[in-house]
Amino acid sequence: MRISGINLPENKRLEVALTYLYGIGRTTALKILDGASISPDKRVKDLSPAESNKLRELVEKYKIESDLRRVVTGDIKRLKDIKAYRGLRHIRQLPVRGQRTKTNSRTNRPYRGRKTMTSGRRKMEKK
């Protein structure tokens, strides 16, 4: 089954398969399946054409995939343009949501010369 240009995995339960779409998590997937009155335990390959059409209609009501990516990118660009604090954090490639940066921000920080964590003490060189 294909929704918004994404192939859903055939052997997964519908509840999990819908989360392959960007912007749909577990809760939203359950809400969509409840609205379509389809069991979350059903597999993608077991869907009838009528059920898949109903599912597709309900999913298209949400902002997903490229539309959502465009909105998120626009929001970040707006924050950068107005020089908001969060925008400046995005520009400097630092954590945006208040996390500490002394340690633990290895993923969202540009290379600063240190790759691994070491103790603060320097070892004495042997002569």
C-alpha positions as protocol buffer text, in pm:
chain_id: "A"
residue {
  index: 1
  type: MET
  ca { x: 0 y: 0 z: 0 }
}
residue {
  index: 2
  type: ARG
  ca { x: 126 y: 346 z: -88 }
}
residue {
  index: 3
  type: ILE
  ca { x: 30 y: 669 z: 90 }
}
residue {
  index: 4
  type: SER
  ca { x: 182 y: 1010 z: 4 }
}
residue {
  index: 5
  type: GLY
  ca { x: 460 y: 847 z: -197 }
}
residue {
  index: 6
  type: ILE
  ca { x: 567 y: 616 z: 88 }
}
residue {
  index: 7
  type: ASN
  ca { x: 531 y: 239 z: 68 }
}
residue {
  index: 8
  type: LEU
  ca { x: 398 y: 96 z: 392 }
}
residue {
  index: 9
  type: PRO
  ca { x: 564 y: -233 z: 493 }
}
residue {
  index: 10
  type: GLU
  ca { x: 333 y: -525 z: 411 }
}
residue {
  index: 11
  type: ASN
  ca { x: 397 y: -749 z: 714 }
}
residue {
  index: 12
  type: LYS
  ca { x: 369 y: -485 z: 986 }
}
residue {
  index: 13
  type: ARG
  ca { x: 60 y: -415 z: 1196 }
}
residue {
  index: 14
  type: LEU
  ca { x: -129 y: -107 z: 1075 }
}
residue {
  index: 15
  type: GLU
  ca { x: -63 y: 75 z: 1401 }
}
residue {
  index: 16
  type: VAL
  ca { x: 313 y: 51 z: 1339 }
}
residue {
  index: 17
  type: ALA
  ca { x: 307 y: 77 z: 959 }
}
residue {
  index: 18
  type: LEU
  ca { x: 138 y: 418 z: 966 }
}
residue {
  index: 19
  type: THR
  ca { x: 424 y: 557 z: 1175 }
}
residue {
  index: 20
  type: TYR
  ca { x: 650 y: 520 z: 870 }
}
residue {
  index: 21
  type: LEU
  ca { x: 486 y: 839 z: 744 }
}
residue {
  index: 22
  type: TYR
  ca { x: 663 y: 1156 z: 861 }
}
residue {
  index: 23
  type: GLY
  ca { x: 430 y: 1339 z: 1099 }
}
residue {
  index: 24
  type: ILE
  ca { x: 226 y: 1038 z: 1213 }
}
residue {
  index: 25
  type: GLY
  ca { x: 316 y: 884 z: 1546 }
}
residue {
  index: 26
  type: ARG
  ca { x: 161 y: 600 z: 1742 }
}
residue {
  index: 27
  type: THR
  ca { x: -122 y: 808 z: 1893 }
}
residue {
  index: 28
  type: THR
  ca { x: -223 y: 965 z: 1562 }
}
residue {
  index: 29
  type: ALA
  ca { x: -210 y: 626 z: 1391 }
}
residue {
  index: 30
  type: LEU
  ca { x: -448 y: 482 z: 1651 }
}
residue {
  index: 31
  type: LYS
  ca { x: -679 y: 783 z: 1610 }
}
residue {
  index: 32
  type: ILE
  ca { x: -686 y: 734 z: 1230 }
}
residue {
  index: 33
  type: LEU
  ca { x: -755 y: 361 z: 1261 }
}
residue {
  index: 34
  type: ASP
  ca { x: -1032 y: 430 z: 1513 }
}
residue {
  index: 35
  type: GLY
  ca { x: -1188 y: 679 z: 1272 }
}
residue {
  index: 36
  type: ALA
  ca { x: -1172 y: 424 z: 989 }
}
residue {
  index: 37
  type: SER
  ca { x: -1302 y: 152 z: 1226 }
}
residue {
  index: 38
  type: ILE
  ca { x: -1013 y: -79 z: 1136 }
}
residue {
  index: 39
  type: SER
  ca { x: -842 y: -300 z: 1393 }
}
residue {
  index: 40
  type: PRO
  ca { x: -485 y: -185 z: 1477 }
}
residue {
  index: 41
  type: ASP
  ca { x: -383 y: -552 z: 1487 }
}
residue {
  index: 42
  type: LYS
  ca { x: -461 y: -602 z: 1119 }
}
residue {
  index: 43
  type: ARG
  ca { x: -166 y: -633 z: 881 }
}
residue {
  index: 44
  type: VAL
  ca { x: -121 y: -401 z: 581 }
}
residue {
  index: 45
  type: LYS
  ca { x: -139 y: -692 z: 336 }
}
residue {
  index: 46
  type: ASP
  ca { x: -476 y: -801 z: 479 }
}
residue {
  index: 47
  type: LEU
  ca { x: -653 y: -472 z: 401 }
}
residue {
  index: 48
  type: SER
  ca { x: -937 y: -474 z: 153 }
}
residue {
  index: 49
  type: PRO
  ca { x: -938 y: -206 z: -122 }
}
residue {
  index: 50
  type: ALA
  ca { x: -1231 y: -28 z: 47 }
}
residue {
  index: 51
  type: GLU
  ca { x: -1045 y: -15 z: 381 }
}
residue {
  index: 52
  type: SER
  ca { x: -726 y: 112 z: 219 }
}
residue {
  index: 53
  type: ASN
  ca { x: -917 y: 390 z: 41 }
}
residue {
  index: 54
  type: LYS
  ca { x: -1087 y: 491 z: 366 }
}
residue {
  index: 55
  type: LEU
  ca { x: -749 y: 489 z: 542 }
}
residue {
  index: 56
  type: ARG
  ca { x: -590 y: 698 z: 266 }
}
residue {
  index: 57
  type: GLU
  ca { x: -870 y: 958 z: 290 }
}
residue {
  index: 58
  type: LEU
  ca { x: -827 y: 992 z: 666 }
}
residue {
  index: 59
  type: VAL
  ca { x: -447 y: 1018 z: 645 }
}
residue {
  index: 60
  type: GLU
  ca { x: -466 y: 1291 z: 379 }
}
residue {
  index: 61
  type: LYS
  ca { x: -652 y: 1517 z: 624 }
}
residue {
  index: 62
  type: TYR
  ca { x: -329 y: 1548 z: 824 }
}
residue {
  index: 63
  type: LYS
  ca { x: -30 y: 1754 z: 726 }
}
residue {
  index: 64
  type: ILE
  ca { x: 236 y: 1489 z: 656 }
}
residue {
  index: 65
  type: GLU
  ca { x: 556 y: 1424 z: 462 }
}
residue {
  index: 66
  type: SER
  ca { x: 672 y: 1709 z: 235 }
}
residue {
  index: 67
  type: ASP
  ca { x: 401 y: 1953 z: 345 }
}
residue {
  index: 68
  type: LEU
  ca { x: 498 y: 1913 z: 710 }
}
residue {
  index: 69
  type: ARG
  ca { x: 870 y: 1928 z: 634 }
}
residue {
  index: 70
  type: ARG
  ca { x: 812 y: 2254 z: 446 }
}
residue {
  index: 71
  type: VAL
  ca { x: 622 y: 2402 z: 741 }
}
residue {
  index: 72
  type: VAL
  ca { x: 892 y: 2301 z: 992 }
}
residue {
  index: 73
  type: THR
  ca { x: 1168 y: 2440 z: 769 }
}
residue {
  index: 74
  type: GLY
  ca { x: 972 y: 2765 z: 730 }
}
residue {
  index: 75
  type: ASP
  ca { x: 927 y: 2794 z: 1106 }
}
residue {
  index: 76
  type: ILE
  ca { x: 1300 y: 2750 z: 1166 }
}
residue {
  index: 77
  type: LYS
  ca { x: 1382 y: 3003 z: 892 }
}
residue {
  index: 78
  type: ARG
  ca { x: 1142 y: 3255 z: 1050 }
}
residue {
  index: 79
  type: LEU
  ca { x: 1310 y: 3212 z: 1390 }
}
residue {
  index: 80
  type: LYS
  ca { x: 1650 y: 3268 z: 1228 }
}
residue {
  index: 81
  type: ASP
  ca { x: 1530 y: 3578 z: 1038 }
}
residue {
  index: 82
  type: ILE
  ca { x: 1386 y: 3751 z: 1344 }
}
residue {
  index: 83
  type: LYS
  ca { x: 1700 y: 3660 z: 1542 }
}
residue {
  index: 84
  type: ALA
  ca { x: 1502 y: 3488 z: 1816 }
}
residue {
  index: 85
  type: TYR
  ca { x: 1699 y: 3296 z: 2079 }
}
residue {
  index: 86
  type: ARG
  ca { x: 1592 y: 2962 z: 1933 }
}
residue {
  index: 87
  type: GLY
  ca { x: 1685 y: 3087 z: 1586 }
}
residue {
  index: 88
  type: LEU
  ca { x: 2033 y: 3180 z: 1703 }
}
residue {
  index: 89
  type: ARG
  ca { x: 2073 y: 2833 z: 1856 }
}
residue {
  index: 90
  type: HIS
  ca { x: 1977 y: 2683 z: 1518 }
}
residue {
  index: 91
  type: ILE
  ca { x: 2228 y: 2908 z: 1339 }
}
residue {
  index: 92
  type: ARG
  ca { x: 2511 y: 2809 z: 1576 }
}
residue {
  index: 93
  type: GLN
  ca { x: 2413 y: 2441 z: 1560 }
}
residue {
  index: 94
  type: LEU
  ca { x: 2366 y: 2417 z: 1934 }
}
residue {
  index: 95
  type: PRO
  ca { x: 2087 y: 2243 z: 2126 }
}
residue {
  index: 96
  type: VAL
  ca { x: 1767 y: 2444 z: 2096 }
}
residue {
  index: 97
  type: ARG
  ca { x: 1550 y: 2314 z: 2377 }
}
residue {
  index: 98
  type: GLY
  ca { x: 1750 y: 2412 z: 2684 }
}
residue {
  index: 99
  type: GLN
  ca { x: 1975 y: 2109 z: 2713 }
}
residue {
  index: 100
  type: ARG
  ca { x: 2313 y: 2146 z: 2878 }
}
residue {
  index: 101
  type: THR
  ca { x: 2615 y: 2186 z: 2652 }
}
residue {
  index: 102
  type: LYS
  ca { x: 2905 y: 2116 z: 2886 }
}
residue {
  index: 103
  type: THR
  ca { x: 2842 y: 1747 z: 2829 }
}
residue {
  index: 104
  type: ASN
  ca { x: 2591 y: 1540 z: 2633 }
}
residue {
  index: 105
  type: SER
  ca { x: 2544 y: 1761 z: 2329 }
}
residue {
  index: 106
  type: ARG
  ca { x: 2768 y: 1564 z: 2099 }
}
residue {
  index: 107
  type: THR
  ca { x: 2510 y: 1513 z: 1826 }
}
residue {
  index: 108
  type: ASN
  ca { x: 2392 y: 1868 z: 1766 }
}
residue {
  index: 109
  type: ARG
  ca { x: 2727 y: 2042 z: 1793 }
}
residue {
  index: 110
  type: PRO
  ca { x: 2983 y: 2108 z: 1525 }
}
residue {
  index: 111
  type: TYR
  ca { x: 3322 y: 1946 z: 1573 }
}
residue {
  index: 112
  type: ARG
  ca { x: 3506 y: 2132 z: 1848 }
}
residue {
  index: 113
  type: GLY
  ca { x: 3832 y: 1938 z: 1851 }
}
residue {
  index: 114
  type: ARG
  ca { x: 3736 y: 1661 z: 2092 }
}
residue {
  index: 115
  type: LYS
  ca { x: 3580 y: 1335 z: 1979 }
}
residue {
  index: 116
  type: THR
  ca { x: 3560 y: 1132 z: 2298 }
}
residue {
  index: 117
  type: MET
  ca { x: 3500 y: 1213 z: 2659 }
}
residue {
  index: 118
  type: THR
  ca { x: 3808 y: 1220 z: 2883 }
}
residue {
  index: 119
  type: SER
  ca { x: 3866 y: 1326 z: 3238 }
}
residue {
  index: 120
  type: GLY
  ca { x: 3962 y: 1688 z: 3287 }
}
residue {
  index: 121
  type: ARG
  ca { x: 4308 y: 1599 z: 3419 }
}
residue {
  index: 122
  type: ARG
  ca { x: 4607 y: 1570 z: 3192 }
}
residue {
  index: 123
  type: LYS
  ca { x: 4838 y: 1280 z: 3244 }
}
residue {
  index: 124
  type: MET
  ca { x: 5196 y: 1352 z: 3328 }
}
residue {
  index: 125
  type: GLU
  ca { x: 5433 y: 1261 z: 3049 }
}
residue {
  index: 126
  type: LYS
  ca { x: 5702 y: 1010 z: 3140 }
}
residue {
  index: 127
  type: LYS
  ca { x: 6059 y: 1115 z: 3075 }
}
